[in-house]
């Protein structure tokens, strides 16, 4: 039975104690369209762990932020940067989850319209640990279940890696969670690799101003965005001093304020139809 070779070095004796920074990589499979369940999206996600806490985010953000840093260091013109950014594959996942150790305080980072939102998890995840065991990539794992975010979840954790963390907001079990998914198979996280980091992991989006909100406020902002997805564009271009024609499209035709607003509304409505099966259905009512 093979093991993930890269994980052989991660055998710990005490929870949340480790000599250096580490990165665990998961494949996230998700079905965002509730009316088209055969369409399965996938994204590679990183769980970066330090002694202070962890960050869980799309691995594609590393490429994006590395490109930004390289461009700034070289002093290239902004136009050149825009050209290079078009070569970077866009992320399918727009959230990030951070946790502080040792209390495992969890914060969900995302954006609604033009605002960066941070939401602290109010309740700890309550697990039921079950005697059932099996093997994943050569590691003995044990089953645990919970109800969270309006879904029933099944997780498999290993005592061989005594880090009480896992993908997304999932944490608090005696060992690292190698696999977790809801009982409908709509959202599944599976560990696919790991490595030590000889440097401090990049805190994605840490420099961006965020608005901390409650669950109720989050629901309100999401509801308002669904009703008027172009509100921020309308407010931004409400000044009477601004020209009615703002940009040109790819064909050189003029784009007006009305064109921008209409385009934003159409794209948003198309997205709402295809993206309606969120991990936490209670958040996106």
Rosetta blueprint (number, residue, H / E / L):
1 X L
2 X L
3 X L
4 X L
5 X H
6 X H
7 X H
8 X L
9 X L
10 X L
11 X L
12 X L
13 X L
14 X L
15 X L
16 X L
17 X L
18 X L
19 X L
20 X L
21 X E
22 X E
23 X E
24 X E
25 X E
26 X E
27 X E
28 X E
29 X E
30 X E
31 X L
32 X L
33 X L
34 X L
35 X L
36 X L
37 X L
38 X L
39 X L
40 X L
41 X E
42 X E
43 X E
44 X E
45 X E
46 X E
47 X E
48 X E
49 X E
50 X L
51 X L
52 X L
53 X E
54 X E
55 X E
56 X E
57 X E
58 X E
59 X L
60 X H
61 X H
62 X H
63 X H
64 X H
65 X H
66 X H
67 X H
68 X H
69 X H
70 X H
71 X H
72 X H
73 X H
74 X H
75 X L
76 X L
77 X L
78 X H
79 X H
80 X H
81 X H
82 X H
83 X H
84 X H
85 X H
86 X L
87 X L
88 X L
89 X L
90 X L
91 X L
92 X L
93 X L
94 X L
95 X L
96 X E
97 X E
98 X E
99 X E
100 X E
101 X L
102 X L
103 X L
104 X L
105 X E
106 X E
107 X E
108 X E
109 X E
110 X E
111 X E
112 X E
113 X L
114 X L
115 X E
116 X E
117 X E
118 X E
119 X E
120 X E
121 X L
122 X L
123 X L
124 X L
125 X L
126 X L
127 X L
128 X E
129 X E
130 X E
131 X E
132 X E
133 X E
134 X E
135 X E
136 X E
137 X L
138 X L
139 X E
140 X E
141 X E
142 X E
143 X E
144 X E
145 X E
146 X E
147 X E
148 X E
149 X L
150 X L
151 X E
152 X E
153 X E
154 X E
155 X E
156 X E
157 X E
158 X E
159 X L
160 X L
161 X L
162 X L
163 X L
164 X L
165 X L
166 X L
167 X L
168 X L
169 X L
170 X L
171 X L
172 X L
173 X L
174 X L
175 X L
176 X E
177 X E
178 X E
179 X E
180 X E
181 X E
182 X E
183 X L
184 X L
185 X L
186 X L
187 X E
188 X E
189 X E
190 X E
191 X E
192 X E
193 X E
194 X E
195 X E
196 X E
197 X E
198 X L
199 X L
200 X L
201 X L
202 X L
203 X L
204 X L
205 X L
206 X L
207 X L
208 X L
209 X L
210 X L
211 X E
212 X E
213 X E
214 X L
215 X H
216 X H
217 X H
218 X H
219 X H
220 X H
221 X H
222 X H
223 X H
224 X H
225 X H
226 X H
227 X H
228 X L
229 X L
230 X L
231 X H
232 X H
233 X H
234 X H
235 X H
236 X H
237 X L
238 X L
239 X L
240 X L
241 X L
242 X L
243 X L
244 X L
245 X E
246 X E
247 X E
248 X E
249 X L
250 X L
251 X L
252 X L
253 X L
254 X E
255 X E
256 X E
257 X H
258 X H
259 X H
260 X H
261 X H
262 X H
263 X H
264 X H
265 X H
266 X H
267 X H
268 X H
269 X H
270 X H
271 X H
272 X H
273 X H
274 X H
275 X L
276 X L
277 X L
278 X L
279 X L
280 X L
281 X L
282 X L
283 X L
284 X L
285 X L
